[in-house]
């Protein structure tokens, strides 16, 4: 910290205007983002003048003489480096941050550990660091960050395109696997949004939530987007029932709903831009049985979100967690019913034809996908103009042009684990010994991971690690089978004490390379989608 105080005094930073400070900031992502030395450096883009104080993010060496105790190994600290928000002022500091303050000569300084306890003061000082509803944004990209360190690279990609990122995105399953909480996820994103001075607005998504109490946890921690997973209230098994079984179940549904199904859906033909969707009486009844309770729950959730947020929320409806693709007639029924019920749908995720597996390209007939996806996009435009949402959407490069074109970029794309894989690419490039440890341990954790994720990786085909020289290790991140092995084994790896310590130490040591890898990979996603550049 002493080195930073000297830097502030020698550069006369406390006497600069914000315009003078902004002139110090990098104009391009390739420029050196740091101001200082290995004894302590400020992230130039983060520097802000508040009254007569200077606030910024700093990178500091870990050590016993530091003002704050070293963080638990994670996104803001390792055995070698710690990242802190720092404040310098000629007067006592009263911003409300929790963290030790001291007087160094004539300069009051405070070192603040990024985390949930300091979110309130951060949001009060810099409101643009708080997640917001992105309902009115045309193109939103759920980038997600399992480790709390990918956000800078994701922001640097998003800045280049006319898109809005959802930077804090996590499901209950991911929280359980990583040992994080919603508050951790939001805090990690917010402090890195501050570091990158990203003022354009970002989202935070409580992903694949199934219960109102879980949604309330996400809302309470500043997540304005809720992805409602209807898996447990849908009846997908009814797709295979006989007409007689459907009729029996249909007769048990609420009478008003049955009447509307018979009058407004049975026998209806819907003309779209290039296609026609037919809903005969049997299909309408089947849809009612399969989705009726789920639609009623969607209406309940929407009313709850309105009450809790004052209408500042993004509701995504997910019906993709099934084994059977969503038929166009079923998509139309779902979308039309949500509209009739007054549900404020920001985005809707059908189950598309083919396989959208984790971390690899689309598996299936791209021609058939194009034909069916075109109809899904036309239904969305005809019934409420919500965004089509593509789940497990990372790395689906072979269908991105179709997705971007057919949705006209009115789209939500969910990614998450692909940024985790870029962190492993970084380690393979820069710390071969640590990558070898991670790669070997992934095989140990893979069987348990398969209980939670559906993938078809052939791990026997992965080239044995002992056969590869260090310079060949990054190629493992281009092998679909190895990508899936590493993608789904993250929970066990991040809970492994030795892996965790060495993993975060390597990422802090090679932060610049990690940011560049994430940025480049996300830029490729956005380019292939056809997102317009800013």
PLY file of the C-alpha trace (Angstrom):
ply
format ascii 1.0
element vertex 534
property float x
property float y
property float z
element edge 533
property int vertex1
property int vertex2
end_header
0.00 0.00 0.00
2.91 2.34 0.69
3.99 2.06 -2.92
0.52 3.13 -4.05
0.54 6.12 -1.73
3.89 7.17 -3.19
2.49 6.72 -6.69
-0.53 8.90 -5.89
1.66 11.62 -4.37
4.37 11.53 -7.05
1.85 11.63 -9.92
-0.19 14.28 -8.06
-3.33 12.23 -8.74
-5.36 13.81 -5.94
-5.08 17.20 -7.58
-6.25 16.00 -10.99
-9.68 16.48 -12.48
-11.64 13.52 -13.78
-10.70 14.64 -17.30
-7.02 14.49 -16.36
-7.52 11.06 -14.83
-9.38 9.83 -17.93
-6.43 10.88 -20.06
-4.35 8.27 -18.21
-6.70 5.46 -19.16
-5.92 3.00 -21.97
-7.62 3.73 -25.27
-7.33 0.13 -26.43
-7.62 -3.20 -24.63
-4.17 -4.12 -25.87
-2.58 -1.23 -24.00
-1.10 -1.70 -20.54
-4.06 -1.41 -18.12
-1.86 -0.82 -15.08
-0.30 2.25 -13.49
2.45 1.38 -11.01
4.81 -1.53 -10.43
4.90 -5.07 -9.11
4.92 -3.59 -5.57
1.47 -2.17 -6.24
-0.41 -0.98 -9.30
-3.71 0.71 -10.09
-6.04 -0.39 -12.86
-6.04 2.79 -14.91
-9.54 2.33 -16.32
-10.99 2.08 -12.80
-9.78 5.45 -11.51
-12.58 7.79 -10.44
-12.62 11.15 -8.67
-15.34 11.39 -6.01
-15.31 14.78 -4.31
-11.68 15.23 -3.34
-10.98 11.48 -3.15
-9.47 9.10 -5.69
-11.04 5.64 -5.94
-9.67 2.74 -7.93
-8.99 -0.97 -8.13
-5.46 -2.08 -7.26
-3.30 -5.15 -7.67
-1.10 -5.70 -4.64
1.39 -8.35 -3.58
0.17 -10.55 -0.76
2.10 -10.18 2.47
1.92 -9.97 6.24
2.54 -6.23 6.25
-0.62 -5.55 4.30
-3.44 -3.53 5.86
-6.04 -6.18 5.11
-5.84 -9.90 5.75
-5.22 -12.03 2.64
-8.39 -13.22 0.95
-9.41 -16.83 0.75
-7.97 -18.17 -2.49
-10.40 -17.03 -5.15
-11.23 -14.29 -7.65
-9.74 -11.44 -5.61
-6.80 -13.12 -3.95
-4.15 -15.82 -4.04
-0.94 -16.60 -2.20
0.90 -14.10 -4.43
-1.51 -11.34 -5.38
-4.55 -9.58 -3.98
-6.96 -7.30 -5.75
-8.50 -4.49 -3.70
-10.57 -1.37 -4.09
-8.52 1.50 -2.69
-9.43 5.05 -1.67
-7.07 8.01 -1.24
-8.08 11.39 0.12
-6.54 14.48 1.81
-9.39 14.20 4.36
-10.78 11.33 6.47
-12.66 8.82 4.27
-16.37 8.44 4.98
-17.78 6.44 2.08
-19.08 3.63 4.26
-16.78 0.90 2.99
-15.73 -1.81 5.42
-11.96 -2.02 5.50
-8.94 -0.65 7.38
-8.03 3.01 6.93
-4.79 4.71 7.82
-2.96 8.00 7.42
0.23 7.92 5.33
1.83 11.34 5.58
-0.88 13.74 4.46
-2.89 11.08 2.62
-5.77 9.15 4.14
-6.07 5.74 2.50
-8.41 2.79 2.76
-8.08 -0.74 1.45
-11.40 -2.46 0.73
-11.87 -6.19 0.17
-14.30 -6.68 -2.74
-17.30 -8.66 -1.58
-20.97 -8.56 -0.60
-20.34 -6.51 2.55
-19.06 -3.61 0.41
-21.65 -3.75 -2.37
-23.93 -1.12 -0.81
-21.31 1.65 -0.71
-20.08 0.70 -4.20
-23.59 0.93 -5.66
-24.24 4.21 -3.85
-21.04 5.82 -5.17
-21.22 4.28 -8.64
-24.83 3.34 -9.52
-23.75 1.92 -12.89
-22.10 -1.00 -11.06
-25.52 -2.35 -10.02
-27.23 -4.90 -12.31
-30.29 -3.59 -14.16
-33.23 -4.94 -16.13
-32.31 -5.39 -19.78
-35.88 -5.96 -20.93
-35.72 -3.17 -23.49
-32.34 -4.24 -24.92
-32.60 -6.07 -28.22
-29.64 -8.43 -27.90
-28.53 -9.81 -24.55
-25.71 -12.26 -23.99
-25.66 -14.37 -20.84
-21.94 -14.66 -20.33
-21.81 -16.08 -16.83
-18.68 -16.44 -14.74
-18.20 -19.56 -12.63
-14.99 -18.25 -11.03
-15.54 -14.48 -10.68
-12.54 -13.59 -12.87
-13.87 -13.75 -16.45
-15.85 -10.49 -16.32
-13.09 -8.14 -17.60
-12.59 -10.21 -20.74
-16.33 -10.50 -21.27
-16.80 -6.74 -20.92
-13.98 -6.03 -23.35
-15.75 -8.23 -25.90
-19.20 -6.74 -25.26
-17.88 -3.19 -25.63
-17.15 -3.85 -29.29
-20.71 -4.83 -30.24
-24.25 -3.53 -29.91
-25.16 -6.08 -27.24
-25.85 -6.03 -23.52
-24.08 -8.58 -21.30
-25.55 -10.55 -18.43
-22.37 -10.86 -16.40
-23.65 -12.41 -13.17
-25.43 -15.61 -14.19
-25.61 -18.68 -12.00
-27.95 -21.57 -11.29
-28.47 -23.26 -7.94
-26.58 -26.25 -9.32
-23.57 -24.07 -10.18
-23.68 -22.37 -6.79
-23.65 -25.75 -5.07
-20.76 -26.98 -7.20
-18.61 -23.88 -6.76
-19.44 -23.09 -3.12
-20.58 -19.59 -4.01
-23.80 -17.69 -3.23
-25.90 -15.28 -5.26
-24.37 -12.45 -3.24
-20.86 -13.64 -4.12
-21.70 -13.86 -7.82
-23.18 -10.35 -7.94
-20.38 -8.83 -5.86
-17.66 -10.39 -8.01
-19.28 -9.01 -11.15
-19.98 -5.56 -9.69
-16.43 -4.90 -8.54
-15.04 -6.00 -11.91
-17.60 -3.83 -13.70
-16.15 -1.02 -11.62
-12.60 -2.06 -12.52
-13.49 -1.91 -16.23
-15.58 1.30 -15.85
-18.39 -0.36 -17.80
-21.24 2.13 -17.55
-23.58 0.79 -20.27
-25.61 -1.45 -17.97
-25.36 -5.18 -17.33
-27.69 -7.91 -16.18
-27.66 -10.53 -13.43
-29.56 -13.78 -13.88
-30.81 -16.22 -11.27
-30.57 -19.07 -13.76
-32.84 -22.11 -14.00
-34.75 -21.41 -10.79
-37.75 -23.57 -9.98
-39.20 -22.17 -6.74
-40.33 -18.75 -5.57
-38.09 -18.90 -2.43
-35.04 -19.40 -4.67
-36.18 -16.50 -6.84
-36.52 -14.33 -3.75
-32.91 -15.18 -2.82
-31.75 -14.03 -6.23
-33.85 -10.84 -6.13
-32.65 -10.01 -2.61
-29.08 -10.08 -3.90
-29.66 -7.70 -6.77
-30.41 -10.09 -9.63
-33.16 -8.53 -11.79
-33.35 -11.45 -14.26
-35.05 -14.69 -13.33
-34.92 -17.73 -15.58
-37.94 -19.80 -14.64
-37.25 -23.49 -15.24
-40.62 -25.19 -15.69
-39.24 -28.73 -15.74
-40.94 -29.82 -12.52
-44.38 -28.39 -13.35
-44.55 -29.44 -17.01
-45.79 -32.87 -18.04
-43.56 -33.78 -21.00
-44.48 -37.45 -20.61
-47.94 -36.57 -21.93
-46.40 -36.22 -25.39
-46.54 -40.02 -25.60
-50.00 -40.56 -24.10
-52.93 -41.87 -26.08
-55.73 -39.51 -27.05
-57.95 -41.20 -24.45
-55.40 -40.57 -21.69
-55.10 -36.95 -22.80
-58.89 -36.51 -22.73
-59.05 -37.88 -19.19
-56.31 -35.53 -17.98
-57.79 -32.60 -19.89
-61.13 -33.02 -18.13
-59.36 -32.48 -14.78
-58.06 -29.04 -15.77
-59.84 -25.83 -14.64
-63.05 -25.29 -16.58
-62.24 -21.74 -17.74
-58.91 -22.92 -19.15
-60.59 -25.86 -20.90
-63.14 -23.54 -22.46
-60.43 -21.21 -23.79
-58.45 -24.12 -25.23
-61.49 -25.44 -27.07
-62.59 -22.03 -28.38
-59.29 -20.32 -29.16
-56.84 -23.10 -30.10
-58.63 -26.22 -31.30
-58.72 -26.27 -35.08
-56.71 -23.07 -35.46
-54.33 -22.41 -38.35
-51.69 -19.72 -37.83
-50.14 -18.06 -40.86
-46.57 -16.96 -40.25
-44.11 -15.20 -42.55
-42.97 -18.34 -44.36
-44.87 -21.16 -42.68
-48.21 -22.25 -41.27
-48.74 -23.79 -37.83
-51.73 -26.11 -37.42
-53.38 -26.75 -34.05
-56.01 -29.47 -34.34
-58.28 -30.26 -31.40
-56.18 -33.22 -30.22
-52.96 -31.17 -30.29
-54.61 -28.29 -28.42
-55.76 -30.65 -25.67
-52.34 -32.29 -25.49
-50.70 -28.88 -25.10
-53.13 -27.97 -22.35
-52.27 -31.12 -20.43
-48.52 -30.82 -20.97
-48.19 -27.11 -20.19
-51.33 -25.94 -18.36
-50.01 -26.17 -14.76
-46.67 -24.72 -15.87
-48.37 -21.74 -17.48
-50.40 -21.14 -14.33
-47.18 -21.18 -12.30
-45.58 -18.76 -14.77
-48.47 -16.37 -14.15
-47.98 -16.71 -10.38
-44.25 -16.05 -10.68
-44.77 -13.03 -12.91
-47.21 -11.47 -10.43
-44.73 -12.12 -7.63
-41.87 -10.48 -9.54
-43.99 -7.43 -10.29
-44.84 -7.11 -6.62
-41.24 -7.54 -5.47
-39.49 -5.36 -8.06
-41.96 -2.72 -9.16
-41.82 -4.09 -12.71
-37.99 -3.78 -12.99
-37.27 -7.40 -13.86
-36.56 -9.73 -16.79
-38.49 -13.00 -16.79
-37.26 -15.81 -18.99
-39.46 -18.86 -19.46
-37.49 -22.05 -19.99
-39.06 -25.19 -21.44
-35.80 -26.53 -22.86
-34.88 -29.05 -20.13
-36.62 -31.96 -21.84
-35.52 -34.74 -24.17
-38.07 -33.89 -26.88
-37.81 -30.82 -29.14
-40.54 -28.21 -28.73
-42.89 -28.51 -31.70
-43.87 -25.23 -33.42
-47.53 -25.83 -32.49
-46.52 -26.25 -28.84
-44.33 -23.14 -28.95
-47.25 -21.15 -30.34
-49.59 -22.48 -27.64
-47.14 -21.59 -24.86
-46.39 -18.12 -26.21
-50.03 -17.26 -26.91
-51.16 -18.46 -23.48
-48.47 -16.40 -21.74
-49.67 -13.38 -23.71
-53.32 -14.02 -22.82
-52.40 -14.40 -19.14
-50.51 -11.08 -19.19
-47.15 -12.62 -18.30
-44.32 -10.18 -19.02
-42.03 -12.49 -20.96
-38.62 -11.06 -21.73
-37.34 -14.25 -23.36
-38.47 -17.80 -23.99
-36.25 -20.87 -24.38
-37.76 -23.74 -26.40
-36.02 -27.10 -26.74
-34.58 -27.03 -30.26
-33.99 -29.96 -32.57
-30.52 -31.49 -32.34
-28.11 -31.42 -29.41
-26.99 -28.30 -27.56
-24.36 -29.94 -25.37
-21.94 -28.13 -23.10
-18.89 -26.41 -24.55
-18.97 -27.85 -28.08
-20.54 -27.09 -31.45
-24.09 -28.04 -32.44
-24.71 -31.75 -32.96
-27.33 -32.54 -35.57
-28.63 -31.77 -39.03
-28.01 -28.05 -39.54
-30.47 -27.97 -42.44
-33.29 -29.30 -40.26
-32.26 -26.93 -37.47
-32.48 -24.00 -39.90
-35.96 -25.01 -41.04
-37.32 -25.44 -37.53
-35.53 -22.48 -35.96
-36.93 -20.19 -38.68
-40.45 -21.13 -37.60
-39.62 -20.62 -33.90
-38.29 -17.14 -34.66
-41.41 -16.26 -36.66
-43.65 -17.43 -33.80
-41.75 -15.15 -31.41
-42.32 -12.16 -33.69
-46.01 -13.04 -34.09
-46.82 -13.54 -30.40
-45.38 -10.81 -28.25
-41.99 -9.98 -29.77
-40.08 -11.58 -26.90
-36.51 -12.73 -27.40
-35.78 -16.28 -28.39
-33.35 -17.68 -25.83
-30.74 -20.27 -26.77
-29.52 -22.30 -23.78
-26.18 -24.09 -23.61
-25.48 -21.65 -26.40
-21.72 -21.36 -26.17
-19.52 -22.59 -29.02
-22.43 -23.38 -31.40
-20.56 -21.72 -34.24
-22.11 -23.79 -37.05
-25.63 -22.48 -36.30
-24.82 -18.97 -35.05
-25.35 -17.31 -38.45
-28.84 -18.84 -38.67
-29.66 -17.87 -35.06
-28.56 -14.27 -35.59
-30.24 -13.87 -38.96
-33.57 -15.48 -38.13
-34.02 -13.69 -34.81
-32.85 -10.42 -36.37
-30.68 -10.29 -33.26
-33.72 -10.06 -30.98
-32.07 -12.74 -28.96
-30.81 -13.95 -25.62
-27.85 -16.33 -25.80
-26.80 -18.20 -22.67
-23.19 -19.19 -22.19
-21.25 -19.92 -19.00
-18.79 -22.76 -19.01
-17.01 -21.57 -22.13
-15.29 -18.82 -20.13
-14.22 -21.42 -17.55
-12.60 -23.36 -20.41
-10.72 -20.23 -21.50
-9.28 -20.01 -18.00
-7.99 -23.55 -18.44
-6.59 -22.63 -21.84
-4.67 -19.84 -20.12
-3.22 -22.28 -17.60
-2.32 -24.77 -20.34
-0.43 -21.98 -22.11
1.29 -20.45 -19.10
1.53 -23.07 -16.33
1.83 -26.57 -17.84
2.37 -28.34 -14.51
-0.84 -26.93 -13.06
-2.76 -27.79 -16.23
-1.50 -31.39 -16.03
-2.78 -31.61 -12.44
-6.20 -30.23 -13.43
-6.46 -32.50 -16.46
-5.68 -35.62 -14.44
-8.02 -34.74 -11.58
-10.85 -34.02 -14.04
-11.06 -37.74 -14.81
-11.56 -38.39 -11.08
-14.49 -35.96 -10.83
-16.07 -36.75 -14.20
-18.30 -39.69 -13.10
-20.08 -37.56 -10.49
-20.39 -34.67 -12.95
-22.27 -36.93 -15.37
-25.08 -37.22 -12.81
-25.86 -33.55 -13.37
-24.99 -32.98 -17.04
-26.03 -34.70 -20.25
-23.06 -34.98 -22.60
-21.78 -37.66 -24.97
-18.03 -37.17 -24.62
-15.83 -40.13 -25.50
-13.16 -39.66 -22.86
-11.33 -42.82 -23.98
-10.42 -41.01 -27.20
-8.56 -38.20 -25.41
-4.83 -38.42 -26.12
-3.01 -39.51 -22.93
-1.44 -36.61 -21.12
1.94 -38.33 -20.82
2.19 -38.40 -24.63
2.01 -34.61 -24.95
4.79 -32.05 -24.68
4.02 -28.85 -22.77
3.62 -26.76 -25.91
0.89 -29.12 -27.13
-1.28 -28.82 -24.00
-3.46 -25.91 -25.22
-4.69 -28.15 -28.04
-6.65 -30.15 -25.45
-8.98 -27.12 -25.27
-9.79 -27.62 -28.95
-10.71 -31.30 -28.60
-14.52 -31.60 -28.14
-14.21 -34.66 -25.90
-11.67 -33.02 -23.61
-13.63 -29.77 -23.57
-16.66 -31.62 -22.24
-14.59 -33.53 -19.69
-13.18 -30.27 -18.32
-16.42 -28.34 -18.74
-18.60 -30.48 -16.49
-15.93 -31.45 -13.93
-15.56 -27.88 -12.65
-17.35 -28.52 -9.36
-14.97 -31.19 -8.14
-11.95 -29.29 -9.45
-12.86 -26.04 -7.70
-13.52 -27.87 -4.44
-10.19 -29.70 -4.61
-7.89 -27.72 -2.25
-4.68 -28.30 -4.21
-6.27 -27.60 -7.58
-8.05 -24.52 -6.27
-4.88 -23.01 -4.79
-2.77 -23.57 -7.88
-5.58 -22.66 -10.30
-6.26 -19.22 -8.83
-2.57 -18.53 -8.29
-1.93 -19.19 -11.99
-4.81 -16.99 -13.13
-3.71 -14.09 -10.93
-0.12 -14.51 -12.16
-1.24 -14.51 -15.81
-4.20 -12.15 -15.55
-3.51 -10.31 -18.80
-3.37 -13.48 -20.85
-6.55 -14.77 -19.21
-8.46 -11.57 -19.99
-7.25 -11.65 -23.59
-8.29 -15.29 -24.05
-11.80 -14.69 -22.70
-12.19 -11.52 -24.75
-11.07 -13.23 -27.96
-13.36 -16.21 -27.46
-16.42 -14.08 -26.75
-15.62 -11.81 -29.72
-15.70 -14.91 -31.91
-19.17 -15.76 -30.56
-20.51 -12.30 -31.30
-18.94 -12.10 -34.75
-20.42 -15.45 -35.79
-23.86 -14.37 -34.54
-23.62 -11.29 -36.73
-23.92 -8.83 -33.85
-23.45 -5.28 -35.18
-20.26 -3.55 -34.11
-20.40 -0.30 -32.20
0 1
1 2
2 3
3 4
4 5
5 6
6 7
7 8
8 9
9 10
10 11
11 12
12 13
13 14
14 15
15 16
16 17
17 18
18 19
19 20
20 21
21 22
22 23
23 24
24 25
25 26
26 27
27 28
28 29
29 30
30 31
31 32
32 33
33 34
34 35
35 36
36 37
37 38
38 39
39 40
40 41
41 42
42 43
43 44
44 45
45 46
46 47
47 48
48 49
49 50
50 51
51 52
52 53
53 54
54 55
55 56
56 57
57 58
58 59
59 60
60 61
61 62
62 63
63 64
64 65
65 66
66 67
67 68
68 69
69 70
70 71
71 72
72 73
73 74
74 75
75 76
76 77
77 78
78 79
79 80
80 81
81 82
82 83
83 84
84 85
85 86
86 87
87 88
88 89
89 90
90 91
91 92
92 93
93 94
94 95
95 96
96 97
97 98
98 99
99 100
100 101
101 102
102 103
103 104
104 105
105 106
106 107
107 108
108 109
109 110
110 111
111 112
112 113
113 114
114 115
115 116
116 117
117 118
118 119
119 120
120 121
121 122
122 123
123 124
124 125
125 126
126 127
127 128
128 129
129 130
130 131
131 132
132 133
133 134
134 135
135 136
136 137
137 138
138 139
139 140
140 141
141 142
142 143
143 144
144 145
145 146
146 147
147 148
148 149
149 150
150 151
151 152
152 153
153 154
154 155
155 156
156 157
157 158
158 159
159 160
160 161
161 162
162 163
163 164
164 165
165 166
166 167
167 168
168 169
169 170
170 171
171 172
172 173
173 174
174 175
175 176
176 177
177 178
178 179
179 180
180 181
181 182
182 183
183 184
184 185
185 186
186 187
187 188
188 189
189 190
190 191
191 192
192 193
193 194
194 195
195 196
196 197
197 198
198 199
199 200
200 201
201 202
202 203
203 204
204 205
205 206
206 207
207 208
208 209
209 210
210 211
211 212
212 213
213 214
214 215
215 216
216 217
217 218
218 219
219 220
220 221
221 222
222 223
223 224
224 225
225 226
226 227
227 228
228 229
229 230
230 231
231 232
232 233
233 234
234 235
235 236
236 237
237 238
238 239
239 240
240 241
241 242
242 243
243 244
244 245
245 246
246 247
247 248
248 249
249 250
250 251
251 252
252 253
253 254
254 255
255 256
256 257
257 258
258 259
259 260
260 261
261 262
262 263
263 264
264 265
265 266
266 267
267 268
268 269
269 270
270 271
271 272
272 273
273 274
274 275
275 276
276 277
277 278
278 279
279 280
280 281
281 282
282 283
283 284
284 285
285 286
286 287
287 288
288 289
289 290
290 291
291 292
292 293
293 294
294 295
295 296
296 297
297 298
298 299
299 300
300 301
301 302
302 303
303 304
304 305
305 306
306 307
307 308
308 309
309 310
310 311
311 312
312 313
313 314
314 315
315 316
316 317
317 318
318 319
319 320
320 321
321 322
322 323
323 324
324 325
325 326
326 327
327 328
328 329
329 330
330 331
331 332
332 333
333 334
334 335
335 336
336 337
337 338
338 339
339 340
340 341
341 342
342 343
343 344
344 345
345 346
346 347
347 348
348 349
349 350
350 351
351 352
352 353
353 354
354 355
355 356
356 357
357 358
358 359
359 360
360 361
361 362
362 363
363 364
364 365
365 366
366 367
367 368
368 369
369 370
370 371
371 372
372 373
373 374
374 375
375 376
376 377
377 378
378 379
379 380
380 381
381 382
382 383
383 384
384 385
385 386
386 387
387 388
388 389
389 390
390 391
391 392
392 393
393 394
394 395
395 396
396 397
397 398
398 399
399 400
400 401
401 402
402 403
403 404
404 405
405 406
406 407
407 408
408 409
409 410
410 411
411 412
412 413
413 414
414 415
415 416
416 417
417 418
418 419
419 420
420 421
421 422
422 423
423 424
424 425
425 426
426 427
427 428
428 429
429 430
430 431
431 432
432 433
433 434
434 435
435 436
436 437
437 438
438 439
439 440
440 441
441 442
442 443
443 444
444 445
445 446
446 447
447 448
448 449
449 450
450 451
451 452
452 453
453 454
454 455
455 456
456 457
457 458
458 459
459 460
460 461
461 462
462 463
463 464
464 465
465 466
466 467
467 468
468 469
469 470
470 471
471 472
472 473
473 474
474 475
475 476
476 477
477 478
478 479
479 480
480 481
481 482
482 483
483 484
484 485
485 486
486 487
487 488
488 489
489 490
490 491
491 492
492 493
493 494
494 495
495 496
496 497
497 498
498 499
499 500
500 501
501 502
502 503
503 504
504 505
505 506
506 507
507 508
508 509
509 510
510 511
511 512
512 513
513 514
514 515
515 516
516 517
517 518
518 519
519 520
520 521
521 522
522 523
523 524
524 525
525 526
526 527
527 528
528 529
529 530
530 531
531 532
532 533
